[in-house]
Structures are given as structure tokens and as C-alpha cells.
Amino acid sequence: MGFGGFGGGGFNMQQMMKQAEQLKKQMEDGKARLASETVTATVGGGMVECVMNGEGRVESIKINPAVVDPDDIETLEDLVISALNQAREQADELKAEIMGPLGGAGGLF
């Protein structure tokens, strides 16, 4: 019987190591792409804009001064939350597109 119960040459450690290296490179390339690509969410008719990278890090938030009302801070807060949530959804979609099965909820990283 062969190594570890794998007889007849069905187990090729060298090929498995090569595939593992390829997978590692794909993951590294995907992570680099996620860090460099951004998504933009705009809410309130352009009043609040959030730019986020594919890793989910906020790059910028822009607030139109017209939406800043000291007597209605709650509306501004709601718009910021909405922009952040929409950007996060877009970033998650970008991650799924780039990483495929490697980056999903049960993915490898």
C-alpha cells in the first residue's frame, strides 16, 4: 500500500503544493485589488456621499452643506448611516465578484 493509504500514484504531493501556491497567489492578488478599488454610495439626492474600498474601509465622506441643519441633526445622521450601509453592500458585492468562493461568508479569509 502506498503513502497514507494513497496507492497507485493517486496522491501527488508536488501537484497539491503547486495548487496551494496558486491559490495563495490568487488570494493575495484579490486582496490587493480589493484594497485599491473603490465603490461610491450617494444618498439624499447627492447630499451625502461615501467612498469605500473593497476591503470595507471608508476612504471619504462628503456632506453637502445644504443638508447641515443644527435643528435637524437626526436627518444628517440618518443620511450618513444610509450612505455607509449602501457603500458596505457595494463593497461586499465587489469582494464577492473579485474573490469568488475564496472571499464569501464562509471563505478562506
Backbone as ProteinMPNN parsed JSONL, in Angstrom:
{"seq_chain_A": "MGFGGFGGGGFNMQQMMKQAEQLKKQMEDGKARLASETVTATVGGGMVECVMNGEGRVESIKINPAVVDPDDIETLEDLVISALNQAREQADELKAEIMGPLGGAGGLF", "coords_chain_A": {"N_chain_A": [[0.844, -1.173, 0.0], [0.441, 2.288, -0.644], [1.737, 5.544, 0.346], [0.23, 6.77, 3.221], [-2.139, 5.425, 2.676], [-2.779, 6.087, 0.13], [-2.596, 4.646, -2.675], [-1.135, 3.518, -5.774], [-0.254, 5.841, -7.043], [-2.127, 7.881, -6.946], [-2.03, 10.072, -5.324], [-0.483, 13.064, -5.403], [1.846, 14.85, -4.067], [3.479, 16.973, -4.854], [2.017, 18.193, -6.894], [-0.204, 18.998, -5.432], [0.963, 20.874, -3.704], [1.741, 22.796, -5.555], [-0.763, 23.666, -6.455], [-1.705, 24.767, -4.078], [0.033, 26.926, -3.785], [-0.717, 28.43, -6.021], [-3.334, 29.074, -5.311], [-2.839, 30.627, -3.047], [-1.512, 32.807, -4.243], [-3.595, 33.8, -5.853], [-5.362, 34.652, -3.877], [-3.826, 36.657, -2.609], [-3.498, 38.441, -4.742], [-6.184, 39.121, -5.151], [-6.807, 40.356, -2.687], [-5.126, 42.6, -2.832], [-6.256, 43.895, -5.006], [-8.807, 44.453, -3.971], [-8.131, 46.31, -2.014], [-7.385, 48.446, -3.566], [-9.501, 49.15, -5.249], [-12.536, 51.062, -5.384], [-15.855, 51.813, -4.177], [-18.793, 53.821, -4.547], [-21.327, 55.389, -2.758], [-24.206, 57.301, -2.93], [-26.533, 59.323, -1.315], [-29.747, 60.81, -0.465], [-30.307, 62.471, -2.624], [-27.796, 63.288, -3.487], [-26.801, 64.555, -1.31], [-25.226, 63.335, 0.649], [-22.247, 61.55, 0.358], [-20.445, 58.546, 0.212], [-17.342, 57.028, -0.004], [-15.83, 53.949, -0.343], [-13.366, 51.404, 0.059], [-12.732, 48.146, -1.429], [-12.193, 46.49, 0.689], [-13.766, 47.365, 2.661], [-13.099, 49.634, 4.016], [-13.593, 52.986, 4.874], [-13.027, 55.53, 2.649], [-13.659, 58.179, 2.105], [-16.017, 60.7, 3.141], [-18.455, 62.818, 2.008], [-20.304, 65.708, 2.645], [-22.958, 67.629, 1.717], [-23.182, 71.046, 2.324], [-25.75, 72.128, 2.423], [-27.399, 70.292, 3.645], [-26.86, 70.405, 6.282], [-28.311, 71.154, 9.15], [-28.647, 72.666, 12.101], [-30.866, 72.311, 13.725], [-31.873, 69.923, 12.976], [-30.291, 67.499, 13.236], [-30.636, 64.772, 13.248], [-31.582, 63.954, 10.718], [-29.323, 64.304, 9.092], [-27.603, 62.48, 10.346], [-28.99, 60.088, 9.787], [-28.757, 60.057, 6.984], [-25.975, 59.788, 6.665], [-25.554, 57.262, 7.854], [-27.083, 55.709, 6.1], [-25.663, 56.081, 3.688], [-23.205, 54.912, 4.375], [-24.01, 52.241, 4.876], [-25.014, 51.5, 2.327], [-22.684, 51.76, 0.801], [-21.142, 49.783, 2.003], [-22.586, 47.467, 1.305], [-22.158, 47.52, -1.463], [-19.381, 47.221, -1.469], [-19.186, 44.659, -0.415], [-20.376, 43.213, -2.5], [-18.495, 43.723, -4.51], [-16.304, 42.416, -3.401], [-17.224, 39.769, -3.449], [-17.378, 39.424, -6.183], [-14.688, 39.721, -7.001], [-13.201, 37.938, -5.371], [-14.66, 35.616, -5.44], [-15.456, 32.288, -4.601], [-13.494, 32.248, -2.663], [-13.69, 34.412, -0.962], [-16.187, 34.615, 0.281], [-18.824, 34.527, 2.776], [-18.234, 32.217, 4.208], [-15.66, 31.947, 3.467], [-12.099, 31.58, 2.773], [-10.632, 33.581, 3.956]], "CA_chain_A": [[0.0, 0.0, 0.0], [1.24, 3.498, -0.776], [1.84, 6.53, 1.409], [-1.007, 7.219, 3.85], [-3.316, 4.789, 2.112], [-2.973, 6.515, -1.244], [-1.802, 3.751, -3.521], [-1.255, 3.643, -7.222], [0.129, 7.155, -7.571], [-3.266, 8.784, -6.958], [-1.754, 11.223, -4.47], [0.702, 13.735, -5.896], [2.134, 15.936, -3.125], [4.056, 18.097, -5.59], [0.915, 18.865, -7.583], [-1.011, 19.634, -4.4], [1.702, 22.056, -3.245], [1.668, 23.78, -6.633], [-2.115, 24.219, -6.413], [-1.79, 25.597, -2.88], [0.756, 28.17, -4.092], [-1.556, 29.183, -6.954], [-4.448, 29.583, -4.524], [-2.29, 31.699, -2.212], [-1.271, 33.954, -5.115], [-4.895, 34.352, -6.226], [-5.883, 35.361, -2.707], [-3.032, 37.871, -2.426], [-3.858, 39.351, -5.833], [-7.536, 39.593, -4.877], [-6.746, 41.297, -1.567], [-4.52, 43.834, -3.326], [-7.256, 44.559, -5.854], [-9.84, 44.982, -3.09], [-7.606, 47.494, -1.331], [-7.201, 49.553, -4.5], [-10.745, 49.521, -5.916], [-13.492, 51.723, -4.508], [-17.26, 51.946, -4.533], [-19.331, 55.097, -4.079], [-22.76, 55.427, -2.499], [-24.711, 58.662, -2.769], [-27.906, 59.3, -0.807], [-30.368, 62.121, -0.244], [-30.192, 63.31, -3.822], [-26.441, 63.814, -3.582], [-26.46, 65.308, -0.105], [-24.145, 62.64, 1.357], [-21.548, 60.579, -0.486], [-19.451, 57.746, 0.921], [-16.447, 56.238, -0.842], [-15.278, 52.869, 0.458], [-12.617, 50.458, -0.765], [-13.275, 46.802, -1.459], [-11.983, 45.85, 1.987], [-14.741, 47.905, 3.604], [-12.561, 50.813, 4.71], [-14.125, 54.249, 4.371], [-11.99, 56.399, 2.083], [-14.09, 59.563, 2.298], [-17.434, 61.041, 3.259], [-18.702, 64.209, 1.625], [-21.618, 66.164, 3.066], [-23.343, 68.904, 1.124], [-23.511, 71.974, 3.406], [-27.186, 72.426, 2.453], [-28.1, 69.326, 4.491], [-26.477, 70.635, 7.673], [-29.286, 71.986, 9.851], [-28.437, 72.437, 13.532], [-32.127, 71.926, 14.36], [-32.297, 68.608, 12.479], [-29.097, 66.66, 13.134], [-31.054, 63.382, 13.032], [-31.652, 63.685, 9.274], [-27.944, 64.161, 8.63], [-27.12, 61.197, 10.87], [-29.636, 59.024, 9.004], [-28.169, 60.051, 5.643], [-24.622, 59.236, 6.773], [-25.707, 55.825, 8.083], [-27.564, 55.112, 4.853], [-24.555, 56.071, 2.726], [-22.238, 53.901, 4.824], [-24.579, 50.914, 4.651], [-25.052, 51.229, 0.893], [-21.302, 51.551, 0.346], [-20.717, 48.467, 2.506], [-23.22, 46.461, 0.448], [-21.44, 47.537, -2.733], [-18.051, 46.661, -1.224], [-19.375, 43.211, -0.278], [-20.61, 42.694, -3.856], [-17.207, 43.776, -5.191], [-15.489, 41.345, -2.826], [-17.735, 38.502, -3.973], [-17.013, 39.384, -7.603], [-13.238, 39.569, -7.143], [-12.667, 36.782, -4.66], [-15.454, 34.429, -5.709], [-15.662, 31.409, -3.453], [-12.439, 32.43, -1.666], [-13.944, 35.515, -0.053], [-17.547, 34.657, 0.774], [-19.04, 34.492, 4.227], [-17.506, 31.083, 4.762], [-14.452, 31.833, 2.665], [-10.823, 31.216, 3.373], [-10.034, 34.688, 4.725]], "C_chain_A": [[0.892, 1.241, 0.0], [1.183, 4.38, 0.458], [0.456, 6.942, 1.917], [-2.257, 6.605, 3.26], [-3.613, 5.218, 0.689], [-2.077, 5.675, -2.137], [-1.955, 4.095, -4.98], [-0.961, 5.016, -7.777], [-1.02, 8.149, -7.619], [-3.041, 10.057, -6.158], [-0.441, 11.85, -4.913], [0.946, 14.98, -5.041], [2.664, 17.172, -3.855], [2.96, 18.886, -6.304], [0.037, 19.608, -6.577], [-0.327, 20.907, -3.882], [1.647, 23.172, -4.294], [0.289, 24.446, -6.639], [-2.293, 25.135, -5.203], [-1.101, 26.944, -3.108], [-0.07, 29.046, -5.036], [-2.731, 29.82, -6.213], [-3.997, 30.753, -3.66], [-2.065, 32.958, -3.042], [-2.583, 34.613, -5.526], [-5.488, 35.161, -5.07], [-5.139, 36.677, -2.491], [-3.367, 38.902, -3.495], [-5.244, 39.946, -5.602], [-7.563, 40.608, -3.754], [-6.163, 42.638, -2.016], [-5.515, 44.618, -4.179], [-8.359, 45.171, -4.997], [-9.381, 46.263, -2.398], [-7.527, 48.699, -2.259], [-8.485, 49.995, -5.206], [-11.723, 50.118, -4.921], [-14.905, 51.636, -5.073], [-17.754, 53.256, -3.942], [-20.834, 54.975, -3.908], [-23.161, 56.871, -2.248], [-26.176, 58.581, -2.353], [-28.43, 60.723, -0.65], [-30.239, 63.041, -1.433], [-28.831, 63.972, -3.941], [-25.997, 64.584, -2.353], [-25.306, 64.677, 0.68], [-23.572, 61.582, 0.424], [-20.494, 59.865, 0.354], [-18.654, 56.944, -0.102], [-15.764, 55.224, 0.065], [-14.472, 51.957, -0.457], [-13.222, 49.066, -0.631], [-13.075, 46.018, -0.177], [-12.987, 46.335, 3.028], [-14.23, 49.09, 4.403], [-13.111, 52.076, 4.052], [-12.957, 55.112, 3.907], [-12.357, 57.876, 2.28], [-15.6, 59.63, 2.49], [-17.546, 62.522, 2.919], [-20.136, 64.553, 1.998], [-21.864, 67.536, 2.446], [-23.751, 69.84, 2.258], [-25.007, 72.28, 3.522], [-27.952, 71.482, 3.37], [-27.795, 69.54, 5.973], [-27.436, 71.661, 8.288], [-29.135, 71.705, 11.347], [-29.703, 72.0, 14.272], [-32.607, 70.554, 13.915], [-31.076, 67.723, 12.217], [-29.473, 65.22, 12.796], [-31.116, 63.032, 11.548], [-30.254, 63.474, 8.71], [-27.366, 62.832, 9.098], [-27.7, 60.026, 10.074], [-29.038, 58.919, 7.601], [-26.768, 59.442, 5.661], [-24.688, 57.726, 6.973], [-26.141, 55.126, 6.801], [-26.45, 55.02, 3.812], [-23.521, 55.016, 3.091], [-22.75, 52.488, 4.556], [-24.628, 50.547, 3.169], [-23.648, 50.982, 0.341], [-20.807, 50.184, 0.789], [-21.325, 47.341, 1.667], [-22.501, 46.366, -0.894], [-20.052, 46.927, -2.578], [-18.134, 45.141, -1.081], [-19.605, 42.557, -1.639], [-19.304, 42.669, -4.645], [-16.307, 42.654, -4.702], [-15.927, 39.993, -3.379], [-17.346, 38.332, -5.441], [-15.523, 39.079, -7.781], [-12.736, 38.254, -6.556], [-13.44, 35.499, -4.936], [-15.605, 33.588, -4.461], [-14.597, 31.57, -2.36], [-12.815, 33.457, -0.613], [-15.336, 35.61, 0.49], [-17.618, 34.57, 2.274], [-18.307, 33.337, 4.888], [-16.184, 30.874, 4.08], [-13.196, 31.549, 3.473], [-10.145, 32.363, 4.103], [-11.093, 35.636, 5.173]], "O_chain_A": [[1.976, 1.231, 0.584], [0.637, 3.99, 1.49], [-0.384, 7.405, 1.146], [-3.331, 7.201, 3.335], [-4.594, 4.766, 0.098], [-0.902, 5.997, -2.316], [-2.821, 4.884, -5.358], [-1.384, 5.327, -8.89], [-0.898, 9.18, -8.28], [-3.793, 11.021, -6.305], [0.611, 11.219, -4.806], [0.336, 16.027, -5.259], [2.319, 18.297, -3.495], [2.983, 20.117, -6.311], [-0.412, 20.723, -6.845], [-0.997, 21.913, -3.65], [1.52, 24.348, -3.953], [0.191, 25.661, -6.811], [-2.96, 26.165, -5.298], [-1.6, 27.981, -2.671], [-0.116, 30.264, -4.87], [-3.078, 30.974, -6.466], [-4.699, 31.759, -3.557], [-2.39, 34.058, -2.595], [-2.683, 35.84, -5.547], [-6.051, 36.235, -5.282], [-5.764, 37.702, -2.219], [-3.504, 40.089, -3.201], [-5.457, 41.137, -5.831], [-8.263, 41.617, -3.847], [-6.658, 43.694, -1.62], [-5.603, 45.842, -4.086], [-8.801, 46.289, -5.264], [-10.168, 47.193, -2.222], [-7.595, 49.841, -1.804], [-8.545, 51.114, -5.714], [-11.743, 49.732, -3.752], [-15.115, 51.418, -6.267], [-17.204, 53.746, -2.956], [-21.533, 54.511, -4.809], [-22.535, 57.574, -1.455], [-26.963, 57.859, -2.965], [-27.677, 61.696, -0.694], [-30.078, 64.251, -1.276], [-28.723, 65.092, -4.439], [-24.931, 65.2, -2.355], [-24.507, 65.382, 1.297], [-24.305, 60.825, -0.212], [-19.75, 60.493, 1.107], [-19.224, 56.267, -0.958], [-15.196, 55.577, 1.099], [-14.84, 51.754, -1.614], [-14.116, 48.843, 0.184], [-13.717, 44.987, 0.026], [-13.058, 45.797, 4.133], [-14.868, 49.506, 5.37], [-13.095, 52.212, 2.829], [-12.026, 55.388, 4.664], [-11.501, 58.709, 2.577], [-16.346, 58.749, 2.065], [-16.831, 63.361, 3.466], [-21.065, 63.798, 1.711], [-21.084, 68.471, 2.628], [-24.588, 69.468, 3.08], [-25.481, 72.65, 4.596], [-29.041, 71.824, 3.831], [-28.42, 68.911, 6.828], [-27.379, 72.855, 7.991], [-29.466, 70.612, 11.804], [-29.616, 71.384, 15.334], [-33.624, 70.063, 14.405], [-30.868, 67.259, 11.096], [-28.709, 64.523, 12.128], [-30.741, 61.925, 11.16], [-30.037, 62.55, 7.927], [-26.709, 62.134, 8.325], [-26.982, 59.088, 9.728], [-28.837, 57.816, 7.091], [-26.414, 58.669, 4.771], [-23.948, 56.987, 6.324], [-25.617, 54.065, 6.461], [-26.31, 54.002, 3.135], [-23.018, 54.307, 2.22], [-22.007, 51.637, 4.065], [-24.319, 49.415, 2.797], [-23.451, 50.095, -0.49], [-20.124, 49.498, 0.03], [-20.642, 46.365, 1.355], [-22.263, 45.271, -1.403], [-19.594, 46.196, -3.456], [-17.263, 44.419, -1.565], [-19.088, 41.471, -1.902], [-19.032, 41.71, -5.367], [-15.622, 42.012, -5.498], [-15.088, 39.165, -3.736], [-17.024, 37.229, -5.882], [-15.152, 38.263, -8.625], [-11.942, 37.549, -7.178], [-12.929, 34.406, -4.692], [-15.856, 34.119, -3.379], [-14.782, 31.079, -1.247], [-12.321, 33.395, 0.512], [-15.663, 36.614, 1.122], [-16.596, 34.542, 2.96], [-17.812, 33.471, 6.007], [-15.633, 29.773, 4.097], [-13.238, 31.314, 4.68], [-9.164, 32.135, 4.811], [-10.792, 36.631, 5.833]]}, "name": "protein", "num_of_chains": 1, "seq": "MGFGGFGGGGFNMQQMMKQAEQLKKQMEDGKARLASETVTATVGGGMVECVMNGEGRVESIKINPAVVDPDDIETLEDLVISALNQAREQADELKAEIMGPLGGAGGLF"}
